[in-house]
């Protein structure tokens, strides 16, 4: 089975522009393998990215044999500015795990800051990220049955991992006294977008 990215879409208030980090996990793909993980960096424009026409080396996630019931889980950050991205990368690499590059090099080689920080890699990093890292703001998942799989798209709804508050000032020129800031609260578990992937059975 080959899994590749198709589209990522964020609803308000995450309709932003920046670098989004996507963590994809295959849970128990087959006997003896508890988890397969992949990290991707995606450039998001106003909360949306399409890779439908992108070459496979940009959108490919897994080429994996699966057996029985398999979980497919994704976790995403909000779109990050470059400085935030760098800080996020440093946090990942300071988790105390001895080997990290095997997991990170393929996704983040374009960022020079990582070349000085990475040494080697294991899937234990993904466990630490998924469980403890609060900057993965949304996640979702689906169950796949290898006996019933067919080639085609699958959609994974994304829900907030934490409560989110968004404050905005009403548009237009105003005096300090006239400025009104509206604040909207989004509960943990609220729908925040969706990720579409393509499955290809080989």
Secondary structure, DSSP 4 states (H G I P E B T S, - for coil): -EEEEEEEEE-TT----EEEEEEEEEEEEETTEEEEEEEEEEEEBTTEEE-TTS-HHHHEEEE----SEEEEEEEEEPPB-HHHHHHHHHHHHTS--S-BHHHHHHHHTT-HHHHTT---B-THHHHHHHHH-TTEEEEEEEEEETTT--SEEEEEEEEESS-EEEEEEPSS---TTT--EEEEEE-TT-EEEEEEEEEE--
